[in-house]
Amino acid sequence: MKFHQGAAWQRGRLIPVGEASIGVTDWGLTHSDITYDVVMVIDDAFFRLEDHLDRFEASMAALRLKPAEDREAIRGALHTIVAASGLTWSYVSMVCSRGAPEIPGIRDPRLCGNHFFAWCVPYVNVIPKDVATRGAHLWVAKSVRRIGEDAVNPRVKNYHWGDFTAGLFEAYDQGADTVLLTAADGTVAEGPGFNVFAVKEGKLVTPARNCLEGITRMTVLEAAAEAGIMVEIRDVPLDDFLEAHEIFTATSGGGPVPVVRVDDRIYGNGVEGPVTKQLREAYWAMTARPTLRTPVQRKTDLR
C-alpha cells in the first residue's frame, strides 16, 4: 500500500512518490535547467511509449544532458514504477536534470552531475473531466505572451512556466477554465499543457511555431489524415483563429477537449462540433490499437 499514491525511481531505487526529491542546489530547481516527458498509461498499457522516449532523448540531446541511464534503463524504470503502483491508468513522468555543481557556486554547466528520475501518479486530466464534458472556456491572455522560441525552444519540454502561470491567473480572474497564449507576433501559440486546433471551412488548422510538437497533436493529425480531413500546419493569426467554426485542445492528459468559448465568443451554440467529436472519438480508438500500446510489465523486478 505504500505506493498507492504513486511511485518514483530515483538514484537507482524504487520509492514512494512522496519521498522523491532533488537538492536545493540542483540546477533543475535553481535554473530550471531540466527537461521531462510524460507518457500516459491507459488501460494497463503505455500509449505511444517509444514516441515519448524519442522526444525525451531529443530534448536531452538539445540541452546536452547525459544521464547515466540509457534508453533501455529508462524504459525499465517506467515499467517498474507503474508496476509497483498497481495503477492501470497513470500519468508517468520521466525527467533529466542538470544536477548540482561539483564545486559550489561554479557556473560551468559541464561540471554538474546530470541525473534521471521518474515518477507516476493516478491519471491526470489537464482539463478536468467535467469541463471537458461541457466544453472548455479559454481566455486569450492579454497581459503576457508566450516566451519566444528564440529564447526557449518550445519543442523541448521544460519547466519555464512563468508565462503560463501569469496567464492562468488572468484567465481565472475572468472566470475562464484555462488560458491560451499568443506569441510576440500575435499568432496563436499554445496553452499550459496543451496544443490547440481550429476547424475552418472543413480544414483542420494548428500552429506551426511557438508550441510543443505534442504526441497527442501528432495523433490527432494522423487521425485527421485517416479520415480524409485536410490539415494546415501554419502560423495562425489570432483573428484568423477566433473566426473558426470549431476549436479544441489536445493533450496527453485527457486527449482532445472541445472548446465552446474563447473570451466572449461562443462556438457551436455552446456544444461540441462535429469534426471535434469525430477526431476525439478517433483519438480514443487509437489508444486501443495494439501497435501503439506497450503493456505494462507487471512482473518487473522491483528490487
C-alpha positions as CSV (number, residue, x, y, z in Angstrom):
1,M,0.0,0.0,0.0
2,K,2.9,2.4,0.4
3,F,2.8,3.0,-3.4
4,H,-1.0,3.6,-3.6
5,Q,-0.4,7.4,-4.3
6,G,2.3,6.7,-6.8
7,A,5.8,5.6,-7.2
8,A,9.2,7.0,-8.2
9,W,12.5,5.9,-9.5
10,Q,15.4,7.9,-8.2
11,R,19.1,7.2,-7.8
12,G,18.5,3.6,-8.9
13,R,15.9,3.0,-6.2
14,L,12.1,2.5,-6.2
15,I,10.5,4.7,-3.6
16,P,7.0,6.1,-2.8
17,V,6.4,9.2,-4.9
18,G,6.1,11.3,-1.8
19,E,9.7,10.6,-0.9
20,A,11.2,11.7,-4.2
21,S,13.2,15.0,-4.0
22,I,16.0,17.0,-5.5
23,G,18.6,19.1,-3.7
24,V,18.3,22.8,-3.2
25,T,21.5,23.4,-5.2
26,D,20.3,21.3,-8.2
27,W,20.2,23.4,-11.3
28,G,16.9,21.8,-12.3
29,L,15.5,23.8,-9.3
30,T,17.6,26.9,-9.3
31,H,17.9,27.4,-13.1
32,S,15.0,25.4,-14.5
33,D,17.8,23.6,-16.3
34,I,15.8,20.4,-16.7
35,T,13.7,18.5,-19.3
36,Y,11.0,15.9,-19.0
37,D,8.4,14.0,-20.9
38,V,5.0,12.5,-19.9
39,V,3.5,9.3,-21.2
40,M,0.1,8.0,-20.2
41,V,-0.8,4.5,-19.1
42,I,-4.3,3.8,-20.5
43,D,-6.0,0.6,-19.5
44,D,-2.7,-1.0,-18.4
45,A,-0.6,-0.1,-21.3
46,F,1.7,2.9,-22.2
47,F,0.3,4.8,-25.2
48,R,3.0,5.7,-27.8
49,L,5.8,4.9,-25.3
50,E,8.5,4.8,-28.0
51,D,7.4,8.2,-29.4
52,H,7.7,9.7,-25.9
53,L,11.1,8.2,-25.4
54,D,12.2,9.5,-28.8
55,R,11.2,13.0,-27.8
56,F,12.7,12.7,-24.4
57,E,16.0,11.7,-25.9
58,A,15.8,14.5,-28.4
59,S,15.1,17.0,-25.6
60,M,18.1,15.8,-23.6
61,A,20.4,16.0,-26.6
62,A,19.2,19.5,-27.3
63,L,20.1,20.6,-23.8
64,R,23.3,18.5,-23.7
65,L,22.1,16.4,-20.8
66,K,23.6,12.9,-20.4
67,P,22.3,10.8,-17.5
68,A,23.9,7.5,-16.7
69,E,20.8,5.6,-17.8
70,D,20.3,4.6,-21.5
71,R,17.0,4.2,-23.2
72,E,16.6,0.6,-22.1
73,A,17.2,1.5,-18.5
74,I,14.8,4.5,-18.7
75,R,12.1,2.3,-20.2
76,G,12.7,-0.3,-17.5
77,A,12.3,2.3,-14.8
78,L,9.0,3.4,-16.2
79,H,7.7,-0.1,-16.2
80,T,9.0,-0.6,-12.6
81,I,7.2,2.4,-11.1
82,V,3.9,1.7,-12.8
83,A,4.0,-2.0,-11.8
84,A,4.8,-1.1,-8.2
85,S,2.0,1.5,-8.0
86,G,-0.6,-1.0,-9.3
87,L,-2.1,1.7,-11.4
88,T,-3.8,0.8,-14.7
89,W,-4.4,4.4,-15.6
90,S,-1.5,6.6,-14.8
91,Y,0.4,9.8,-15.5
92,V,4.1,8.9,-15.9
93,S,6.9,11.4,-15.9
94,M,10.5,10.9,-17.0
95,V,12.9,13.7,-16.0
96,C,16.5,14.6,-16.5
97,S,18.0,17.5,-14.5
98,R,21.4,19.2,-14.9
99,G,22.1,18.4,-11.3
100,A,24.2,20.1,-8.7
101,P,27.6,21.6,-9.5
102,E,30.6,19.6,-8.4
103,I,32.1,22.8,-6.9
104,P,29.5,25.1,-5.0
105,G,28.9,28.3,-6.8
106,I,30.5,27.3,-10.1
107,R,28.7,28.5,-13.3
108,D,30.0,25.9,-15.7
109,P,27.2,23.5,-16.7
110,R,29.7,20.9,-17.8
111,L,30.6,20.4,-14.2
112,C,27.1,19.4,-13.0
113,G,26.0,15.8,-12.3
114,N,23.2,15.1,-14.8
115,H,20.6,12.7,-13.3
116,F,17.5,10.9,-14.4
117,F,14.4,10.2,-12.3
118,A,10.8,9.2,-13.0
119,W,7.5,9.1,-11.2
120,C,3.9,8.1,-11.7
121,V,0.6,9.1,-10.1
122,P,-3.0,8.3,-11.0
123,Y,-4.1,9.5,-14.5
124,V,-4.3,13.3,-14.8
125,N,-6.8,15.2,-16.9
126,V,-5.1,18.5,-17.8
127,I,-8.6,20.0,-18.4
128,P,-10.9,18.5,-15.7
129,K,-13.4,15.9,-16.9
130,D,-16.5,18.0,-16.0
131,V,-15.1,20.9,-18.0
132,A,-14.3,18.6,-21.0
133,T,-17.8,17.3,-20.9
134,R,-19.5,20.7,-21.1
135,G,-16.8,22.2,-23.3
136,A,-13.9,24.4,-22.1
137,H,-13.9,28.2,-21.9
138,L,-10.5,29.6,-23.0
139,W,-9.2,33.0,-22.2
140,V,-6.6,34.6,-24.6
141,A,-4.0,36.2,-22.3
142,K,-3.7,40.0,-22.7
143,S,-1.0,40.7,-20.1
144,V,1.6,38.1,-21.2
145,R,2.9,36.5,-24.3
146,R,4.4,33.0,-24.8
147,I,8.1,33.1,-24.2
148,G,9.9,33.4,-27.6
149,E,11.2,30.3,-29.3
150,D,14.4,32.2,-29.9
151,A,14.8,32.2,-26.1
152,V,13.5,28.8,-25.0
153,N,12.9,26.0,-27.6
154,P,9.2,25.0,-27.1
155,R,9.9,21.7,-28.8
156,V,12.0,20.7,-25.7
157,K,9.6,20.1,-22.8
158,N,10.6,22.4,-20.0
159,Y,9.5,23.9,-16.7
160,H,9.7,27.6,-17.8
161,W,6.1,28.3,-16.8
162,G,6.3,31.9,-15.8
163,D,4.2,33.0,-18.8
164,F,1.7,30.1,-18.4
165,T,1.2,30.8,-14.7
166,A,0.6,34.5,-15.2
167,G,-1.8,33.7,-18.0
168,L,-3.7,31.2,-15.8
169,F,-4.2,33.8,-13.1
170,E,-5.5,36.2,-15.7
171,A,-7.9,33.5,-17.1
172,Y,-9.2,32.6,-13.7
173,D,-9.8,36.3,-12.9
174,Q,-12.0,36.3,-16.0
175,G,-13.9,33.2,-14.9
176,A,-12.4,31.0,-17.7
177,D,-11.2,27.4,-17.3
178,T,-7.7,27.9,-18.7
179,V,-5.6,30.1,-20.9
180,L,-4.3,30.3,-24.4
181,L,-1.1,32.3,-25.1
182,T,-0.1,34.1,-28.3
183,A,3.4,34.7,-29.5
184,A,5.1,38.1,-29.7
185,D,3.9,38.5,-33.3
186,G,0.3,37.9,-32.3
187,T,0.0,34.4,-33.7
188,V,-1.6,31.6,-31.6
189,A,0.9,29.6,-29.6
190,E,-0.3,27.0,-27.0
191,G,-1.8,26.7,-23.6
192,P,-0.4,25.2,-20.3
193,G,0.0,21.6,-21.2
194,F,-2.0,21.5,-24.5
195,N,-1.9,22.3,-28.2
196,V,-4.8,24.0,-29.9
197,F,-6.7,23.2,-33.2
198,A,-9.2,25.2,-35.2
199,V,-11.6,23.9,-37.7
200,K,-12.2,26.3,-40.6
201,E,-14.2,25.5,-43.7
202,G,-13.7,21.8,-43.1
203,K,-9.9,22.2,-42.7
204,L,-8.0,21.4,-39.5
205,V,-5.6,24.2,-38.6
206,T,-2.9,24.2,-35.9
207,P,0.1,26.4,-35.2
208,A,3.5,25.6,-36.7
209,R,5.6,27.6,-34.3
210,N,5.9,28.6,-30.7
211,C,4.5,25.4,-29.4
212,L,5.4,21.9,-28.4
213,E,5.1,19.2,-31.1
214,G,2.8,17.2,-28.9
215,I,2.3,13.5,-29.1
216,T,-1.4,13.9,-28.9
217,R,-1.2,16.6,-31.5
218,M,0.6,14.1,-33.7
219,T,-2.1,11.5,-33.0
220,V,-4.9,14.0,-33.9
221,L,-3.1,14.8,-37.2
222,E,-2.8,11.1,-38.0
223,A,-6.5,10.6,-37.2
224,A,-7.4,13.6,-39.5
225,A,-5.3,12.1,-42.3
226,E,-7.0,8.7,-41.9
227,A,-10.4,10.5,-42.0
228,G,-9.5,12.5,-45.2
229,I,-9.7,15.8,-43.3
230,M,-7.4,18.4,-44.9
231,V,-4.8,19.8,-42.5
232,E,-2.9,23.1,-42.4
233,I,0.1,23.4,-40.0
234,R,1.0,27.1,-40.3
235,D,1.1,30.4,-38.4
236,V,-2.3,31.2,-37.2
237,P,-3.1,34.9,-36.5
238,L,-5.4,35.4,-33.5
239,D,-8.1,37.0,-35.6
240,D,-8.0,34.0,-38.0
241,F,-8.2,31.6,-35.1
242,L,-11.2,33.3,-33.5
243,E,-13.1,33.1,-36.7
244,A,-13.0,29.3,-36.7
245,H,-16.2,27.1,-36.7
246,E,-14.8,24.8,-34.1
247,I,-11.9,24.9,-31.6
248,F,-10.4,22.2,-29.4
249,T,-7.3,21.4,-27.3
250,A,-5.1,18.4,-27.4
251,T,-3.1,17.0,-24.5
252,S,-1.9,13.6,-23.4
253,G,-3.7,14.2,-20.1
254,G,-7.3,13.8,-21.4
255,G,-6.9,13.8,-25.1
256,P,-8.8,16.2,-27.4
257,V,-11.2,18.5,-25.5
258,P,-13.8,20.7,-27.2
259,V,-13.8,24.4,-26.6
260,V,-17.1,26.2,-26.7
261,R,-16.0,29.7,-25.7
262,V,-12.9,31.8,-26.3
263,D,-13.1,35.1,-24.4
264,D,-16.7,36.3,-25.1
265,R,-17.2,34.3,-28.3
266,I,-19.4,31.2,-28.3
267,Y,-18.7,28.3,-30.7
268,G,-21.2,25.8,-31.9
269,N,-24.0,27.2,-29.8
270,G,-22.1,26.0,-26.8
271,V,-21.8,22.4,-27.8
272,E,-19.0,20.2,-29.3
273,G,-18.7,20.5,-33.1
274,P,-18.9,17.5,-35.4
275,V,-15.3,17.5,-36.5
276,T,-14.1,17.8,-32.9
277,K,-16.3,14.9,-31.9
278,Q,-15.1,12.8,-34.9
279,L,-11.4,13.4,-34.0
280,R,-11.9,13.0,-30.3
281,E,-13.5,9.6,-30.8
282,A,-10.8,8.6,-33.3
283,Y,-8.1,9.5,-30.8
284,W,-9.6,7.3,-28.1
285,A,-10.0,4.5,-30.6
286,M,-6.3,4.8,-31.5
287,T,-5.3,4.4,-27.8
288,A,-6.6,0.9,-28.1
289,R,-4.5,0.0,-31.2
290,P,-2.0,-2.8,-30.3
291,T,0.7,-1.2,-32.5
292,L,0.6,2.0,-30.3
293,R,0.4,0.2,-27.0
294,T,3.1,-1.2,-24.7
295,P,1.6,-3.3,-22.0
296,V,2.9,-2.6,-18.5
297,Q,5.3,-5.4,-17.4
298,R,3.7,-6.4,-14.2
299,K,6.5,-8.9,-13.3
300,T,9.2,-6.3,-13.4
301,D,12.0,-6.9,-10.9
302,L,11.2,-4.4,-8.1
303,R,14.5,-4.8,-6.2
